[in-house]
């Protein structure tokens, strides 16, 4: 039987799609498909050598050592207690506004994103911290749920983001440049979310009622500033120590991640939340997350190796380059494919399968690799919010207190406006590319 590149392309991509739809573990599905097709086309010996070489190269990649370090930092910060103090301060500042608690939720999600970088931790923390106070005060359920999901999802875009750590080696792009390219787009999405909440609550006044005056009476302006300063100081110090060292060329992302892990532990000690049980829980969660990420990286890298060696990358590239509309036609196709894949496949799989194939195409038609990378990552924000494979929705549904009577339909209705806002953010980054490119251009050692 003759295996043409076109036939192999259909066979491999179709096999992955079937494995995903049947619920087969993604890493095992793509690994099995790559091994089977590679053995048929190249023979078992060459395929095993290809698998071993690509997997070994990835697992000793120094940059990817930042994955467990950032995961440790995020998990430790989740248990440190800084979020409770942040919510108390923002509750006092914004509670008297219509939709104020929802705005506070988005702002806490933004701060968490710059400290944690793990969506599961961010969404869970926001759900446990803010969802109850919003619902019990009469907030619209879809609005409250949408804010928790969208605010928590910012953690996968705003640095330090594990997505960016994985994306850099996959695309051959500096992780440091990706970190600073993602800053302004992440803050832009946060600002769009807050603006939407203000407008929505202005026209629908019962969607986010202000908290009673009695709850904040007796707190002076100086006390409010003191609460805000004390609650913001630890995360600001952490952010500056981690990202500042990267920006000024003092440390690579891996070393900065180690600094962040140490600083997060110190914060947990200072907040009197550190003990043996906390350390054990953080270590176990870090191992679980890192193990999942590394397994997918290993299997996806091997799969892509077979895919590219069989000439399938050229097949996909020729199809995309034949799109009408020139470079923007190519861009729209890639964005559409990324969006659709996000409904069915985990972001790690999308990054490791799609990025090595489409990045050379994007560079070939004239796109800056950093700009293109961040556009993909912004797009992947939607993968956490669009069913059926929507992590944020599952996380929120799983941890929402039963007494709040949160239904899945409430969450889905709530995230739809935020998905549209992400699309608006993508459009703004197309019109104004310096939203992404300005800060990386300022980096030391660029």
C-alpha distance (Angstrom), angle and dihedral (degrees) to the residues before:
residue distance angle dihedral
X1 . . .
X2 3.82 . .
X3 3.79 116.1 .
X4 3.79 109.2 -155.9
X5 3.82 118.9 -169.0
X6 3.81 89.1 -112.9
X7 3.80 92.4 53.5
X8 3.81 92.4 45.9
X9 3.82 90.3 49.8
X10 3.80 92.2 54.5
X11 3.80 91.7 43.0
X12 3.81 96.1 50.2
X13 3.80 98.2 41.5
X14 3.79 91.4 41.5
X15 3.79 90.6 50.5
X16 3.80 91.9 52.3
X17 3.80 90.9 48.7
X18 3.80 92.4 50.5
X19 3.82 91.2 47.5
X20 3.81 90.7 52.3
X21 3.81 94.1 47.3
X22 3.80 92.4 49.5
X23 3.81 91.5 52.7
X24 3.80 95.4 -113.4
X25 3.84 110.9 156.9
X26 3.79 105.7 -89.2
X27 3.80 97.8 -133.2
X28 3.79 93.2 49.0
X29 3.82 91.5 44.0
X30 3.78 96.2 55.2
X31 3.80 92.5 39.0
X32 3.81 92.0 52.8
X33 3.80 92.1 45.2
X34 3.80 92.9 49.4
X35 3.81 92.6 47.2
X36 3.81 94.1 46.6
X37 3.81 97.1 46.0
X38 3.80 92.4 40.7
X39 3.81 91.2 52.6
X40 3.80 91.2 50.3
X41 3.81 94.6 47.6
X42 3.82 104.3 33.4
X43 3.80 103.3 15.1
X44 3.82 128.7 -106.6
X45 3.80 96.5 -82.3
X46 3.81 97.1 54.6
X47 3.79 91.5 41.5
X48 3.79 93.6 51.9
X49 3.82 90.5 47.7
X50 3.81 88.9 50.2
X51 3.80 91.8 48.5
X52 3.79 93.4 47.2
X53 3.79 95.0 47.1
X54 3.82 96.5 47.7
X55 3.81 95.0 41.9
X56 3.80 92.8 47.6
X57 3.83 92.0 48.5
X58 3.80 91.1 53.0
X59 3.78 97.5 44.5
X60 3.82 92.1 52.9
X61 3.82 92.3 45.0
X62 3.80 104.9 128.7
X63 3.82 93.9 -149.9
X64 3.79 91.9 57.4
X65 3.81 89.3 59.3
X66 3.81 83.9 80.1
X67 3.83 89.6 70.8
X68 3.85 97.5 75.6
X69 3.81 91.0 36.0
X70 3.81 93.7 54.7
X71 3.80 90.0 41.2
X72 3.81 89.4 53.6
X73 3.81 90.6 47.9
X74 3.79 92.6 50.4
X75 3.78 94.9 46.6
X76 3.80 92.3 47.3
X77 3.81 92.3 49.0
X78 3.79 89.9 49.9
X79 3.80 87.8 60.9
X80 3.82 97.1 38.5
X81 3.80 96.7 85.0
X82 3.82 98.6 -124.7
X83 3.81 92.7 121.6
X84 3.81 93.5 60.5
X85 3.81 91.7 55.7
X86 3.80 91.2 45.0
X87 3.79 91.8 52.8
X88 3.80 91.6 48.5
X89 3.81 91.0 52.8
X90 3.80 95.4 45.1
X91 3.81 90.4 43.3
X92 3.82 88.7 60.6
X93 3.81 93.5 44.4
X94 3.81 100.5 45.2
X95 3.81 105.3 19.6
X96 3.80 94.1 93.3
X97 3.82 91.6 58.7
X98 3.80 123.2 84.8
X99 3.78 104.7 -99.3
X100 3.81 88.8 8.4
X101 3.80 95.7 137.1
X102 3.79 90.1 51.1
X103 3.80 90.6 50.7
X104 3.81 88.5 49.0
X105 3.80 88.3 52.1
X106 3.81 91.7 54.3
X107 3.81 91.8 46.7
X108 3.81 92.2 49.9
X109 3.80 88.4 48.2
X110 3.81 89.1 52.7
X111 3.81 92.3 50.1
X112 3.80 91.1 45.3
X113 3.80 89.2 50.4
X114 3.80 90.2 57.6
X115 3.82 90.4 50.1
X116 3.79 107.7 31.4
X117 3.82 112.4 28.7
X118 3.83 93.5 -167.8
X119 3.80 116.8 109.2
X120 3.80 95.3 -157.4
X121 3.81 91.2 56.0
X122 3.82 94.2 44.3
X123 3.81 97.0 47.7
X124 3.80 92.6 43.7
X125 3.80 92.2 49.0
X126 3.81 93.7 48.1
X127 3.81 92.0 46.1
X128 3.79 93.5 52.0
X129 3.79 93.5 40.6
X130 3.80 106.3 40.0
X131 3.79 111.6 14.4
X132 3.81 95.8 73.9
X133 3.83 95.9 49.0
X134 3.82 90.7 48.5
X135 3.80 97.5 48.1
X136 3.81 95.4 42.7
X137 3.82 89.4 53.1
X138 3.79 92.2 55.3
X139 3.80 101.2 -97.3
X140 3.79 118.4 161.1
X141 3.83 106.2 -94.3
X142 3.82 97.4 -138.4
X143 3.82 90.9 48.3
X144 3.81 92.4 49.4
X145 3.82 93.2 45.5
X146 3.80 92.7 45.7
X147 3.80 91.5 51.7
X148 3.81 92.2 50.6
X149 3.81 92.8 49.4
X150 3.82 96.2 42.7
X151 3.81 94.5 42.4
X152 3.79 92.1 47.7
X153 3.80 92.4 48.0
X154 3.81 91.8 60.0
X155 3.80 85.5 78.7
X156 3.79 90.9 77.7
X157 3.83 92.8 56.1
X158 3.80 109.6 32.8
X159 3.83 110.6 72.6
X160 2.95 136.8 -69.6
X161 3.79 83.8 51.6
X162 3.78 124.0 159.4
X163 3.81 87.9 -149.8
X164 3.80 90.4 62.7
X165 3.82 91.5 46.6
X166 3.81 89.7 54.7
X167 3.82 94.2 40.2
X168 3.82 95.9 54.3
X169 3.82 98.6 63.6
X170 3.82 91.4 38.4
X171 3.81 91.4 56.8
X172 3.80 99.1 30.2
X173 3.82 90.8 -118.0
X174 3.80 127.4 135.8
X175 3.81 110.4 -95.5
X176 3.81 89.2 -149.5
X177 3.81 91.4 57.5
X178 3.81 90.3 47.0
X179 3.80 90.1 52.2
X180 3.77 93.1 55.9
X181 3.79 94.4 37.6
X182 3.81 88.5 58.5
X183 3.82 96.7 50.8
X184 3.80 101.3 81.1
X185 3.84 95.2 38.2
X186 3.80 88.6 52.8
X187 3.79 92.2 49.9
X188 3.81 89.2 44.4
X189 3.80 90.9 57.1
X190 3.80 90.0 47.2
X191 3.82 90.3 52.0
X192 3.82 91.6 48.0
X193 3.80 90.4 51.1
X194 3.82 92.1 51.0
X195 3.82 92.2 46.1
X196 3.80 90.6 51.4
X197 3.82 91.3 50.9
X198 3.83 91.7 50.2
X199 3.80 92.6 49.9
X200 3.80 94.2 42.8
X201 3.80 93.5 50.5
X202 3.81 91.2 44.5
X203 3.80 91.5 59.9
X204 3.82 96.3 32.8
X205 3.78 101.5 42.5
X206 3.80 97.1 -179.8
X207 3.83 92.9 54.3
X208 3.80 93.9 81.5
X209 3.81 112.9 11.6
X210 3.80 119.5 -164.9
X211 3.80 116.5 -107.5
X212 3.81 116.4 -104.8
X213 3.80 117.1 -85.7
X214 3.81 89.4 -124.2
X215 3.82 91.4 68.2
X216 3.82 93.9 62.6
X217 3.80 100.9 26.9
X218 3.78 114.2 126.3
X219 3.82 95.5 29.2
X220 3.81 109.0 118.6
X221 3.80 125.8 -147.0
X222 3.82 90.9 -109.0
X223 3.82 89.7 52.7
X224 3.80 90.0 50.8
X225 3.81 91.1 52.2
X226 3.78 90.7 46.5
X227 3.81 92.1 51.5
X228 3.80 91.2 48.4
X229 3.82 93.7 46.8
X230 3.80 94.2 48.2
X231 3.82 92.9 47.3
X232 3.82 95.1 45.1
X233 3.80 98.6 43.9
X234 3.86 98.4 77.0
X235 3.83 96.7 48.9
X236 3.81 91.3 43.1
X237 3.81 91.1 52.7
X238 3.81 89.8 48.1
X239 3.80 93.3 48.6
X240 3.81 92.7 48.2
X241 3.81 93.3 46.5
X242 3.81 93.2 50.3
X243 3.80 104.4 34.7
X244 3.80 97.2 28.4
X245 3.79 91.0 59.6
X246 3.82 89.6 53.1
X247 3.81 94.9 44.4
X248 3.81 94.4 52.0
X249 3.78 93.3 43.8
X250 3.81 94.3 -112.6
X251 3.80 95.5 124.0
X252 3.80 140.1 10.4
X253 3.83 118.2 -118.3
X254 3.80 91.2 -97.2
X255 3.81 94.1 55.3
X256 3.81 90.1 43.0
X257 3.80 89.3 52.6
X258 3.79 89.9 54.4
X259 3.82 89.4 51.6
X260 3.79 89.2 50.1
X261 3.80 93.0 50.2
X262 3.81 90.3 51.4
X263 3.83 93.1 45.7
X264 3.81 91.8 49.4
X265 3.79 89.8 53.0
X266 3.81 90.7 50.1
X267 3.83 89.9 50.8
X268 3.80 90.9 51.5
X269 3.82 89.0 51.6
X270 3.83 92.6 48.1
X271 3.82 91.1 49.4
X272 3.82 88.8 49.4
X273 3.79 92.7 -120.7
X274 3.79 97.3 114.8
X275 3.79 120.5 104.6
X276 3.80 139.0 131.1
X277 3.82 93.6 -84.8
X278 3.81 91.3 52.3
X279 3.80 91.8 48.6
X280 3.80 90.6 48.5
X281 3.82 92.4 48.7
X282 3.81 92.5 47.7
X283 3.81 91.4 48.1
X284 3.82 93.2 49.8
X285 3.82 93.1 47.1
X286 3.80 90.3 47.7
X287 3.80 92.1 50.7
X288 3.80 91.8 48.4
X289 3.79 94.7 49.7
X290 3.79 95.0 41.2
X291 3.80 92.3 46.0
X292 3.80 91.1 52.6
X293 3.80 92.2 47.5
X294 3.81 94.3 47.1
X295 3.81 93.1 46.7
X296 3.80 91.3 52.5
X297 3.82 91.1 44.3
X298 3.81 91.1 51.7
X299 3.80 96.3 47.0
X300 3.81 96.0 39.8
X301 3.80 92.0 48.5
X302 3.80 91.1 51.6
X303 3.81 90.9 46.3
X304 3.81 91.7 51.3
X305 3.80 89.7 48.3
X306 3.81 91.0 58.8
X307 3.82 90.9 41.0
X308 3.82 93.9 53.7
X309 3.80 95.4 40.1
X310 3.80 89.8 54.4
X311 3.81 90.2 56.4
X312 3.80 94.3 -110.2
X313 3.81 92.4 127.7
X314 3.79 89.3 63.0
X315 3.80 90.4 49.6
X316 3.80 92.4 53.2
X317 3.82 91.4 42.2
X318 3.81 93.0 52.6
X319 3.81 91.6 49.5
X320 3.81 92.4 50.4
X321 3.82 94.3 43.5
X322 3.82 90.0 51.9
X323 3.82 90.0 63.4
X324 3.82 116.0 118.3
X325 3.79 118.4 -113.1
X326 3.78 99.7 53.4
X327 3.82 119.0 -117.6
X328 3.81 93.0 -10.3
X329 3.78 90.8 51.9
X330 3.82 87.6 54.0
X331 3.80 89.9 47.6
X332 3.82 93.7 50.5
X333 3.79 92.3 50.2
X334 3.80 92.2 50.6
X335 3.81 91.5 47.2
X336 3.80 91.6 48.5
X337 3.81 93.1 48.4
X338 3.83 90.0 48.3
X339 3.81 90.9 50.5
X340 3.82 93.2 49.5
X341 3.80 93.3 45.5
X342 3.80 88.5 51.4
X343 3.79 89.5 65.4
X344 3.79 91.8 60.0
X345 3.81 111.8 20.3
X346 3.78 133.9 57.4
X347 3.85 114.1 -105.4
X348 3.81 91.7 -115.2
X349 3.79 90.4 58.2
X350 3.81 91.8 48.0
X351 3.80 92.8 49.8
X352 3.80 94.6 46.8
X353 3.82 96.5 41.6
X354 3.80 102.1 36.4
X355 3.80 105.1 31.2
X356 3.84 99.5 60.9
X357 3.80 88.1 51.4
X358 3.81 102.5 43.1
X359 3.83 101.1 34.9
X360 3.85 94.3 73.1
X361 3.80 88.1 47.7
X362 3.80 92.3 51.4
X363 3.81 92.2 48.5
X364 3.79 90.4 46.5
X365 3.83 92.7 57.0
X366 3.80 91.9 47.5
X367 3.83 109.4 -93.0
X368 3.79 121.0 141.3
X369 3.83 106.3 -112.4
X370 3.83 93.4 -135.7
X371 3.81 92.6 49.2
X372 3.79 91.6 46.0
X373 3.81 92.1 47.8
X374 3.81 93.3 52.8
X375 3.81 91.1 47.0
X376 3.80 88.8 56.0
X377 3.81 90.3 48.1
X378 3.82 92.4 49.4
X379 3.79 88.3 50.1
X380 3.79 89.8 51.5
X381 3.81 88.9 59.3
X382 3.80 84.6 77.3
X383 3.80 92.0 55.5
X384 3.83 88.2 71.5
X385 3.81 91.2 53.0
X386 3.81 105.4 38.0
X387 3.83 118.7 84.5
X388 2.95 145.5 -102.4
X389 3.85 91.3 38.1
X390 3.81 99.9 30.7
X391 3.80 112.9 143.5
X392 3.81 96.4 -172.7
X393 3.79 92.2 54.0
X394 3.80 91.4 50.3
X395 3.81 93.0 46.6
X396 3.81 92.7 50.2
X397 3.79 94.3 45.3
X398 3.80 90.2 48.8
X399 3.81 97.3 52.2
X400 3.82 102.1 30.7
X401 3.85 109.2 116.7
X402 3.81 109.7 -105.5
X403 3.79 92.7 -131.5
X404 3.82 89.4 66.6
X405 3.84 90.4 63.8
X406 3.80 94.1 -140.5
X407 3.81 111.7 179.9
X408 3.79 125.8 -160.2
X409 3.81 88.7 -118.4
X410 3.82 89.2 59.0
X411 3.79 90.4 55.0
X412 3.82 95.1 45.7
X413 3.82 92.1 48.6
X414 3.78 88.6 49.0
X415 3.81 97.5 51.8
X416 3.83 96.9 48.6
X417 3.85 95.1 81.1
X418 3.80 90.2 48.1
X419 3.82 91.4 52.0
X420 3.81 87.9 54.3
X421 3.82 89.5 49.2
X422 3.82 90.1 53.8
X423 3.81 87.9 54.0
X424 3.81 88.4 51.5
X425 3.81 89.0 50.5
X426 3.81 89.9 52.9
X427 3.81 90.3 51.5
X428 3.81 92.0 50.4
X429 3.81 90.6 51.2
X430 3.81 89.1 52.1
X431 3.80 91.9 51.1
X432 3.81 93.9 41.3
X433 3.83 107.1 30.3
X434 3.82 91.9 173.2
X435 3.81 87.4 74.9
X436 3.79 82.5 78.5
X437 3.79 104.3 24.5
X438 3.80 104.7 44.2
X439 3.80 99.6 73.7
X440 3.85 97.1 44.6
X441 3.82 87.8 52.5
X442 3.82 89.0 59.1
X443 3.80 94.6 54.8
X444 3.78 120.7 119.0
X445 3.77 114.4 -114.5
X446 3.79 93.1 20.0
